[in-house]
């Protein structure tokens, strides 16, 4: 293997956007999907595109529902192995976010084959395979193309009991909102692109983006947990709003309660962040009310695209302590109560 080549190739120079920050803007995506609903045509389709959930769900029988999702993106980091790990972790997360357990994956691969060393491409695939091995699933196939930008991700399939599927629309009036991972991934990636991220900051970024949201399958068994989603490209505000719209509820988020990645905090205060922050605000800012006491940097933090972000849990108040305890036991030490839901129009109120 040509280790010199692996060290000198900078994957991010090939991509115009990286990680979940390269998603299509929420407003445009909504327009694209406006006429694609199949609700009512297939009685066993439990979850489609109607409520912006994390994955499709199809009832196989009274005991099993199939969860199907796909996620892929361009490099968020230059290290090929780390890129593969992040992309695979992010894709599998959608299965956990529906309350399921993954069973297999298919690889989605697009590479500029005349511009990248074979060893670099091998390392991307190896990184993805390592995460699938950690999740206990095979990569059973896939599809590859020659593309101008490196693209990697997975189709992920999982299973769950039909009664344990956690949909956006199942959140309830009075629910508490709990976030499983700290925010700031997009902000760290912006600092990385500027060459200002320390080794410790990079290590923190890799640690959070490669942590599988395995706790989702456990949370789905808890009777007080009503809805789950994972926070990714649309930021905390975008994915909270999807839950609000699905369940027709108002969310109140407490800015001072947000968990923030240690090395992202100074960059956030200094105004760092990807362009997707502004894109997200343009898409749904009219549905967000910000208290005058909340500083701009905290709002931007809630708009920051999270590649392989944490689970957002809507649960009954009496279940909150148990949810936090389970998250702590399973390694989600940043898990925090960040707000609540109430009856009302699907908007978000941000308070200090």
C-alpha positions in Angstrom: 0.0 0.0 0.0 1.3 3.5 -0.9 1.0 5.2 2.5 2.5 8.4 1.1 -0.4 8.6 -1.4 -2.9 8.0 1.4 -1.4 10.8 3.5 -1.4 13.4 0.7 -4.9 12.9 -0.8 -7.3 15.4 0.7 -10.8 14.0 0.1 -12.6 17.2 1.0 -11.1 19.1 -2.0 -13.2 16.9 -4.3 -16.5 17.8 -2.7 -18.6 21.0 -2.8 -20.2 20.0 0.5 -19.5 17.3 3.1 -21.4 15.0 5.3 -25.0 15.8 6.1 -24.3 19.4 5.3 -24.7 18.6 1.6 -28.3 17.6 1.9 -30.9 19.3 -0.3 -32.4 22.2 1.6 -35.5 21.2 3.6 -37.8 23.6 1.7 -36.8 22.3 -1.7 -36.9 18.7 -0.5 -40.5 19.2 0.6 -41.4 20.6 -2.8 -39.8 17.6 -4.5 -41.6 15.1 -2.4 -45.0 16.9 -2.5 -46.5 14.6 -5.1 -44.7 11.4 -4.2 -46.8 10.1 -1.4 -48.3 6.6 -1.6 -50.3 6.8 1.6 -53.3 4.4 1.5 -52.2 2.5 -1.6 -50.2 -0.1 0.3 -51.9 -1.0 3.6 -48.8 -2.7 5.0 -46.6 0.4 4.4 -46.5 1.7 8.0 -44.2 4.7 7.3 -43.6 6.4 4.0 -42.6 10.0 3.1 -45.7 11.7 4.6 -44.2 12.6 8.0 -40.5 13.1 7.2 -39.5 10.1 9.3 -36.0 8.6 9.2 -36.8 5.4 7.2 -39.6 3.6 5.4 -41.3 0.8 7.4 -43.2 -2.1 5.9 -45.2 -4.6 8.0 -44.2 -8.2 7.2 -46.4 -9.9 9.7 -47.8 -9.4 13.2 -44.4 -9.8 14.7 -42.0 -8.1 12.2 -41.7 -4.9 10.4 -39.0 -4.2 7.8 -37.1 -0.9 8.2 -35.4 0.4 5.0 -33.3 3.5 4.6 -30.4 4.9 2.5 -27.9 7.6 3.3 -24.8 8.7 1.5 -22.7 11.9 1.1 -19.4 13.4 0.1 -16.4 13.6 2.4 -16.6 15.6 5.6 -12.9 14.7 6.5 -9.8 13.9 4.5 -8.9 10.6 6.2 -10.4 7.9 4.0 -11.0 5.3 6.7 -12.7 7.9 8.9 -14.9 9.1 6.1 -16.1 5.5 5.5 -16.8 5.1 9.2 -18.7 8.3 9.5 -20.9 7.6 6.5 -21.7 4.1 7.6 -22.6 5.1 11.1 -24.8 7.9 9.8 -26.7 5.5 7.5 -27.3 2.8 10.1 -28.5 5.4 12.6 -31.9 5.8 10.7 -32.7 2.1 11.6 -32.0 2.8 15.3 -34.0 6.0 15.1 -37.1 4.1 14.1 -36.6 1.7 17.0 -35.2 -1.1 15.0 -32.2 -3.4 14.9 -30.1 -3.5 11.7 -29.8 -6.8 9.8 -27.8 -6.0 6.7 -26.4 -3.2 4.5 -25.7 -2.5 0.8 -22.9 -0.2 -0.1 -23.4 2.9 -2.3 -20.1 4.0 -3.9 -19.3 6.8 -6.3 -15.6 7.6 -6.9 -13.5 9.7 -9.2 -11.5 6.6 -10.2 -8.9 8.4 -12.3 -8.1 10.9 -9.5 -8.0 8.8 -6.3 -5.5 6.0 -5.6 -7.0 2.6 -5.3 -5.7 2.3 -1.8 -7.7 5.4 -0.8 -10.9 4.0 -2.1 -10.2 0.7 -0.4 -9.8 2.5 2.9 -13.1 4.2 2.5 -14.8 0.9 2.0 -12.8 -0.6 4.9 -14.0 2.1 7.2 -17.6 1.4 6.3 -17.1 -2.3 6.8 -15.6 -1.8 10.2 -18.7 0.0 11.4 -21.0 -2.7 10.0 -19.0 -5.3 11.8 -19.4 -3.3 15.0 -23.2 -3.2 14.4 -23.2 -7.0 13.8 -24.3 -6.8 10.1 -22.8 -7.8 6.8 -22.4 -5.5 3.7 -24.1 -8.0 1.4 -23.7 -6.1 -1.9 -24.2 -2.7 -3.3 -23.6 -0.5 -6.4 -20.7 1.6 -7.6 -20.2 4.3 -10.3 -17.5 6.6 -11.5 -18.4 10.0 -10.3 -16.6 13.4 -10.2 -16.9 13.6 -6.4 -16.3 10.8 -3.8 -19.6 9.5 -2.5 -20.1 6.8 0.0 -23.0 5.5 2.1 -25.2 2.5 2.7 -28.7 1.1 2.2 -29.5 -0.2 5.7 -32.2 -2.7 6.5 -33.5 -3.5 9.9 -36.3 -5.2 11.8 -38.6 -4.2 14.7 -41.9 -5.3 16.2 -44.7 -3.3 14.4 -45.8 -2.0 17.8 -42.4 -0.6 18.6 -41.9 1.5 15.5 -41.2 5.1 16.7 -42.7 7.7 14.3 -42.6 11.5 14.4 -46.4 11.7 14.5 -46.5 9.6 17.7 -45.1 12.4 20.0 -47.6 13.6 22.5 -48.7 16.8 24.3 -46.6 17.1 27.5 -43.7 15.0 26.2 -40.1 15.9 27.3 -37.4 16.2 24.6 -34.1 14.5 25.3 -31.0 14.8 23.0 -28.5 12.0 22.9 -25.4 13.6 21.5 -23.8 17.0 21.9 -24.1 19.5 19.0 -21.4 21.1 16.9 -20.3 18.6 14.3 -20.8 21.0 11.4 -19.0 23.8 13.2 -16.0 21.5 13.8 -16.0 20.5 10.2 -15.9 24.2 9.2 -12.9 24.8 11.5 -11.3 21.7 10.0 -11.6 23.1 6.5 -10.0 26.3 7.6 -7.1 24.3 9.1 -7.9 25.6 12.6 -9.1 22.4 14.3 -6.7 20.8 16.8 -5.9 17.1 17.0 -8.1 16.9 20.1 -10.9 18.6 18.3 -10.7 16.2 15.4 -10.6 13.3 17.8 -13.8 14.6 19.4 -15.5 15.0 16.1 -14.6 11.5 15.0 -15.7 10.0 18.3 -19.2 11.5 18.1 -19.8 10.8 14.4 -18.7 7.2 14.7 -20.8 6.4 17.8 -23.6 4.1 16.7 -27.0 5.1 18.0 -27.7 1.5 19.2 -29.6 2.8 22.2 -32.6 3.4 19.9 -33.5 -0.3 19.9 -33.6 -0.2 23.7 -35.5 3.0 23.9 -38.2 1.6 21.6 -39.0 -1.1 24.3 -39.8 1.5 26.9 -43.5 2.3 27.2 -42.9 6.0 28.0 -41.0 6.7 24.8 -43.4 7.9 22.1 -41.2 9.2 19.2 -37.6 9.1 18.0 -35.6 10.8 15.3 -31.9 11.4 14.7 -30.6 14.9 14.3 -28.6 15.2 11.0 -28.4 17.6 8.1 -31.4 19.9 9.0 -30.0 20.6 12.5 -31.7 20.3 15.8 -34.3 22.8 14.8 -35.2 21.2 11.4 -35.6 17.7 12.8 -37.5 18.9 15.9 -39.8 20.8 13.5 -40.4 17.6 11.6 -41.6 16.0 14.8 -43.8 19.0 15.6 -45.4 18.8 12.1 -45.9 15.1 12.3 -47.7 15.2 15.6 -49.2 18.8 15.3 -47.4 20.0 18.4 -45.4 23.1 19.5 -41.9 22.6 20.9 -40.1 24.7 23.4 -36.3 24.3 23.3 -34.1 25.6 26.1 -30.9 27.1 24.6 -28.9 27.0 27.8 -29.7 23.2 28.2 -28.1 22.2 24.9 -25.2 19.8 25.1 -22.3 21.2 23.0 -19.1 19.5 21.9 -16.2 20.9 24.0 -14.0 21.9 21.1 -17.0 23.2 19.1 -18.1 25.7 21.7 -15.4 28.4 21.1 -15.8 28.1 17.4 -19.6 28.4 17.8 -19.2 31.5 19.9 -16.9 33.0 17.2 -19.5 32.4 14.4 -17.9 29.4 12.7 -20.2 27.1 10.7 -21.0 25.7 7.3 -23.2 27.4 4.8 -26.0 24.9 5.5 -26.8 26.9 8.7 -28.1 29.8 6.6 -29.8 27.3 4.2 -31.6 25.7 7.0 -32.8 29.0 8.4 -34.0 30.1 5.0 -36.0 26.9 4.7 -37.9 26.9 8.0 -37.0 30.0 10.0 -40.5 31.4 9.7 -41.6 28.5 12.0 -39.1 29.4 14.8 -39.7 32.1 17.5 -36.5 33.2 19.3 -36.6 34.9 22.6 -34.7 38.2 22.7 -32.3 36.9 25.4 -31.1 34.0 23.3 -27.8 34.9 21.5 -27.3 34.3 17.8 -24.6 31.7 18.2 -27.0 29.4 20.1 -29.6 29.7 17.3 -26.9 28.9 14.8 -25.8 25.9 16.9 -29.4 24.6 16.6 -29.3 25.0 12.8 -25.9 23.4 12.5 -26.0 20.2 10.3 -25.1 17.2 12.4 -23.5 14.4 10.5 -24.3 11.2 12.4 -25.9 13.2 15.2 -27.7 12.0 18.3 -31.2 10.7 18.8 -34.0 13.1 19.7 -36.4 11.4 22.1 -40.0 12.5 22.9 -41.1 10.8 26.1 -43.5 11.1 28.9 -42.1 13.3 31.8 -42.2 10.3 34.2 -40.0 8.3 31.8 -37.3 11.0 31.3 -35.1 9.8 34.2 -35.1 6.2 32.9 -34.4 7.4 29.3 -31.4 9.4 30.5 -30.2 6.5 32.6 -30.3 4.1 29.7 -28.4 6.6 27.5 -25.7 7.0 30.1 -25.3 3.2 30.5 -25.0 2.8 26.7 -22.3 5.4 26.5 -24.3 8.6 25.6 -22.8 10.7 28.3 -23.8 14.0 26.8 -27.6 13.1 26.8 -29.6 16.0 28.2 -33.2 17.2 28.6 -33.5 20.1 26.2 -37.2 21.0 26.0 -40.8 19.9 25.9 -43.8 19.5 23.6 -47.3 20.9 24.0 -50.5 21.2 22.0 -50.4 23.9 19.4 -49.3 25.0 16.0 -46.2 23.1 14.7 -43.6 25.8 15.6 -40.6 26.0 17.8 -40.1 28.5 20.6 -36.5 29.0 21.7 -36.0 30.3 25.3 -32.9 30.8 27.3 
